[in-house]
Amino acid sequence: MRHKLTIALALAGVAALVLTACSTEAEPEPVATQTSEEAVVVEVDISGTTLVIYTPNEEGMLNSLIPLFEEETGVKVQLITAGTGELYQRVRSEAASPQGDVFFGGGNAQANANIDLWAEYTSSEDGQMIPAGKNTTGFITPYQADGSNLLINLEEAAKIGVEINSYADLLQPVLKGKIAYGDPTASSSAFAQLTNMLKAVGGDYESDASWGFVEKLVDQLDGVSIGSSSQVAQDVVSGEYVVALTYEPLSSNLVNSGAPVKIIYPAEGAAFLPATIQLIKDGPNADAGKAFIDFVTSETGQNVISEDTAGRPLRDGIVKPGLPALTEIPTIQEDGPYVAENREAIVARYLAILERQ
């Protein structure tokens, strides 16, 4: 399959050559002009290309989308999987000679904070996305909404007789050392949980109430941060912890697998933030990278996300079965520009709390 790139050529007012007859009596031929723009479609053959994708996404998402993209385009995908923070470090360390083509996954705030790493590209499917799915920067393409939630091991919670419905419930003494949480300096989902807690508990990102809660939570964690978002959830499934602070797609996959876990949206409110795809600046296979971004945001790709993965699609007209509608969930609205601008300060304040433990 060939990926089509459309180039608009402005040809207005350009005259063709005029041929005149040798005889002085001959009338000159009319001048041919082009008075409107013509779109010239240039087909770029990307079949046989190896596309390198850096991704923190869960296996279910990758297994559903990648083979279909390969089949439709003839592109071979090489996946580099790790935590979001580790992958960001890798992209930055390779900036002088990029080895990857696409960054697939992670949150919008972190993508914005590292916008210098991306090449400018807006998908041909952008016009079909709902407002939360629009590429508003020219560099960052949202493809699904990820919500922060709590994941409860029902068997372990029953053993200790605890009920958890809110962030406040995490401070119960019986839960000390039984809460799984990631490292917000390295994990985009852990950082999203941190900003979610700050906004939901205290009303903003700087209040004493917000950070006072975080201090109490860190004490409940015994100062432990788990390395990856997938490990956070798996440790709850295994019963090592009673509750995890994690995110909806990963949690939903585990619920659907039959694990003894339940999703709880904190009563204080959950923020649903876009997960994004970016084209890595100066990556070696930009055309294949653009095709992948177009595919994920296409009707086909968004239907796959809706039907075969735990994600909430962002394309207009495509709904998510099996999960409560956002109108049925207590939600809050994150201040995206503030979080992107103050990410380093938020992380530094959290680390200072950890160091005091």
C-alpha positions in Angstrom: 0.0 0.0 0.0 1.2 3.5 -0.8 0.8 6.4 1.6 -0.4 9.5 -0.2 1.1 12.9 0.5 -0.8 15.8 -1.1 1.1 18.9 -2.2 -0.9 22.1 -3.1 0.7 24.0 -5.9 -0.3 27.6 -6.2 -0.4 28.1 -10.0 -2.7 31.1 -10.2 -1.8 33.5 -13.0 0.9 31.4 -14.6 0.8 31.7 -18.3 1.5 29.0 -20.9 3.8 29.5 -23.8 2.1 31.3 -26.7 2.8 30.1 -30.2 2.5 32.6 -32.9 2.1 31.9 -36.6 4.8 32.9 -39.1 2.2 34.9 -41.0 1.5 38.4 -39.7 -2.1 37.8 -40.6 -2.6 34.9 -38.2 -4.4 35.6 -35.0 -2.4 34.8 -31.8 -3.5 31.8 -29.9 -5.3 32.5 -26.6 -3.1 32.6 -23.5 -3.8 29.6 -21.2 -3.9 30.5 -17.6 -4.4 28.6 -14.3 -6.7 30.5 -12.0 -7.1 28.1 -9.2 -5.0 26.0 -7.0 -4.4 22.4 -8.1 -3.7 19.6 -5.6 -1.0 17.2 -7.0 -1.1 13.8 -5.2 2.4 12.3 -4.8 2.3 8.7 -3.8 5.2 7.7 -1.5 5.8 4.0 -1.3 6.5 3.1 2.3 6.1 -0.6 2.0 9.2 -2.4 3.2 10.2 0.4 5.5 11.1 -0.4 9.1 9.4 2.0 11.4 10.9 2.4 14.9 8.3 3.2 17.5 9.2 4.2 21.1 6.2 3.3 23.4 5.2 2.9 27.0 1.9 1.5 25.9 0.5 -1.8 27.3 0.7 -5.0 25.3 -3.0 -5.1 24.5 -2.9 -1.8 22.7 0.2 -2.7 20.7 -1.0 -6.2 19.8 -4.3 -4.8 18.5 -3.0 -1.9 16.4 0.5 -2.8 15.2 -0.2 -6.0 13.1 -3.1 -4.3 11.3 -1.0 -1.2 10.5 1.8 -3.5 9.1 -0.8 -5.4 7.0 -2.3 -2.3 5.6 0.9 -0.5 4.7 3.6 -3.2 4.2 5.7 -1.4 6.9 7.6 -3.4 9.4 7.4 -2.0 12.9 10.1 -2.3 15.5 8.9 -1.6 19.0 11.1 -0.2 21.7 9.2 -0.5 25.0 10.0 1.0 28.4 8.7 3.6 30.9 7.8 7.0 29.5 10.6 8.8 31.4 13.2 6.3 30.2 12.1 6.7 26.6 12.1 10.5 26.8 15.7 10.3 28.0 16.6 8.1 25.1 15.0 10.4 22.5 16.8 13.4 24.0 20.1 11.5 24.1 19.7 10.6 20.5 18.6 14.0 19.3 21.8 14.6 17.3 21.3 11.3 15.4 17.7 10.1 16.0 17.2 6.3 15.9 13.4 6.3 16.4 10.6 7.6 14.2 7.5 7.9 16.4 6.8 8.3 20.1 3.5 6.5 20.8 1.9 7.0 24.2 2.4 9.1 27.3 0.6 12.2 28.5 0.0 15.5 26.8 1.7 17.6 29.5 5.0 15.7 29.2 4.8 15.8 25.4 4.3 19.6 25.6 7.2 20.0 28.1 9.5 18.3 25.5 8.1 19.8 22.4 11.5 20.5 21.0 12.0 16.8 20.4 9.1 16.6 17.8 8.8 17.3 14.1 5.8 19.3 13.0 3.0 17.2 11.6 -0.8 17.4 11.7 -2.7 14.2 10.7 -4.9 14.2 7.7 -7.6 12.8 10.1 -7.4 15.8 12.5 -10.7 17.3 11.2 -12.6 14.1 12.3 -11.5 14.3 15.9 -13.5 15.7 18.8 -12.0 18.9 20.4 -10.0 16.9 23.0 -8.5 15.0 20.1 -7.3 18.0 18.0 -3.7 18.7 17.4 -3.6 22.3 18.7 0.2 22.7 18.7 1.1 21.3 15.2 3.4 18.8 16.9 1.3 16.6 19.2 -1.5 14.3 18.2 -4.0 13.1 20.8 -5.5 9.6 20.1 -7.3 8.5 23.3 -8.3 9.8 26.7 -6.6 8.2 29.8 -8.3 8.7 33.1 -6.6 8.4 36.5 -8.2 5.8 38.8 -7.6 3.5 41.8 -7.4 -0.2 41.2 -8.5 -2.3 44.2 -7.6 -6.0 44.9 -11.0 -7.1 46.2 -9.7 -10.2 47.9 -6.9 -8.3 49.8 -9.3 -5.5 50.7 -11.7 -7.9 52.2 -9.0 -9.6 54.2 -8.2 -6.4 56.1 -11.8 -5.1 56.1 -11.1 -1.9 54.2 -13.4 0.1 51.8 -11.8 2.5 49.3 -13.8 5.0 47.3 -11.7 8.2 47.4 -8.2 9.6 47.7 -9.0 10.4 51.3 -9.6 6.7 52.0 -6.0 5.9 51.1 -4.9 7.6 54.4 -6.5 4.9 56.5 -3.8 3.5 58.9 -4.5 -0.1 57.8 -3.3 0.7 54.3 0.2 1.9 55.3 2.7 0.0 53.1 -0.2 -1.5 51.0 -0.5 1.2 48.3 1.3 0.9 45.0 2.3 4.1 43.2 4.8 4.8 40.5 7.6 7.4 40.1 6.2 10.7 38.7 9.6 11.7 37.6 9.7 8.7 35.1 6.1 7.6 34.6 3.6 9.7 32.8 0.6 7.9 34.5 2.2 8.5 37.9 2.7 12.2 37.1 -0.9 12.4 35.9 -2.0 10.9 39.2 0.1 13.4 41.1 -1.5 16.4 39.4 -4.9 14.7 39.6 -4.6 14.4 43.4 -3.4 18.0 43.8 -6.3 19.4 41.8 -8.9 17.1 43.2 -8.0 17.2 46.9 -7.0 20.8 47.3 -8.6 22.6 44.3 -5.3 23.7 42.7 -1.6 22.7 42.3 -0.1 24.9 45.0 -2.3 24.9 48.0 -1.3 23.6 51.5 -4.3 21.2 51.4 -3.1 19.7 48.1 0.5 19.2 49.2 -0.4 18.3 52.7 -2.4 15.3 51.3 0.6 14.3 49.2 2.9 14.3 52.2 0.5 12.0 54.1 0.2 9.7 51.1 4.0 9.4 50.7 4.2 8.5 54.4 1.6 5.8 53.6 3.8 4.5 50.8 6.7 4.1 53.2 8.7 6.1 50.6 8.5 3.4 48.0 8.1 4.3 44.3 7.6 1.4 41.8 9.5 1.7 38.5 6.8 1.2 35.8 3.1 1.8 35.5 2.5 -1.9 34.5 4.4 -3.1 37.5 2.2 -0.9 39.8 -0.9 -2.6 38.6 0.6 -6.1 38.4 1.7 -5.8 42.1 -1.9 -5.2 43.1 -3.2 -8.1 40.9 -0.6 -10.4 42.7 -1.8 -9.3 46.1 1.5 -7.7 47.1 -0.5 -4.4 47.5 -4.2 -3.7 48.2 -4.6 -0.7 46.0 -2.8 1.0 43.1 -2.9 4.6 41.8 -2.9 3.9 38.1 -4.9 4.7 34.9 -8.0 3.4 33.2 -6.8 1.5 30.1 -4.3 -0.7 32.0 -6.8 -1.2 34.8 -9.6 -2.1 32.4 -7.4 -4.7 30.7 -6.8 -6.4 34.0 -10.5 -6.3 35.0 -11.4 -7.9 31.6 -8.7 -10.6 32.1 -10.6 -11.9 35.2 -8.2 -10.6 37.8 -9.8 -10.0 41.2 -9.6 -6.3 40.9 -12.0 -3.4 40.6 -11.7 0.1 39.1 -12.6 3.0 41.5 -12.8 6.5 40.2 -11.9 8.7 43.3 -14.9 10.6 44.7 -12.9 13.8 44.6 -12.8 13.6 40.8 -10.7 12.0 38.0 -9.0 13.9 35.2 -9.2 12.4 31.7 -6.2 13.5 29.8 -5.2 12.8 26.2 -2.5 10.2 25.4 -0.5 11.4 22.4 1.6 10.4 19.4 4.5 12.5 18.1 6.8 12.3 15.1 10.4 12.4 16.3 12.3 15.3 14.9 14.7 14.2 12.1 13.7 10.6 12.5 14.9 8.4 9.5 11.5 7.3 8.4 9.2 10.3 8.6 6.8 9.2 5.8 6.1 5.9 7.6 5.8 7.8 10.9 3.2 10.1 9.4 1.3 7.1 8.0 1.2 5.5 11.5 -0.2 8.7 13.1 -2.8 8.9 10.3 -3.7 5.2 10.9 -4.1 5.5 14.7 -6.4 8.5 14.3 -8.3 7.0 11.3 -11.8 5.5 11.6 -10.2 2.1 11.5 -7.6 2.8 14.1 -10.1 4.5 16.5 -12.6 1.6 16.1 -9.8 -0.8 17.1 -9.1 1.3 20.2 -12.8 1.3 21.0 -13.5 -2.4 20.4 -10.2 -4.2 21.0 -8.4 -2.2 23.6 -9.1 -0.5 26.9 -8.7 3.0 25.5 -11.3 5.7 25.1 -11.1 6.9 21.4 -11.2 10.6 20.5 -12.7 10.4 17.0 -16.1 12.0 16.5 -18.9 9.4 16.5 -17.0 6.5 18.0 -18.1 5.4 21.5 -16.5 3.1 24.1 -18.4 0.1 25.1 -18.0 -1.5 28.5 -16.9 1.6 30.5 -19.1 4.2 32.2 -19.7 7.4 30.2 -17.7 10.4 31.4 -21.0 11.9 32.5 -21.4 9.1 35.1 -17.9 9.6 36.6 -16.8 12.3 39.0 -14.4 14.3 36.9 -12.2 17.4 37.2 -10.6 19.5 34.5 -6.8 19.7 34.5 -5.1 23.0 33.8 -3.0 21.7 30.9 -0.9 24.9 30.2 -0.1 25.3 33.9 0.9 21.7 34.3 3.1 21.8 31.2 4.8 25.0 32.3 5.3 23.9 35.9 6.1 20.2 35.5 9.7 20.5 36.8 8.6 22.5 39.8 5.8 20.0 40.7 8.2 17.0 40.4 10.9 18.8 42.4 8.4 19.5 45.2 7.4 15.8 45.2 11.0 14.6 45.3 11.7 17.0 48.3 8.8 15.2 50.2 10.3 11.8 49.3 13.7 12.8 50.6 12.2 13.7 54.0 10.8 10.3 54.5 
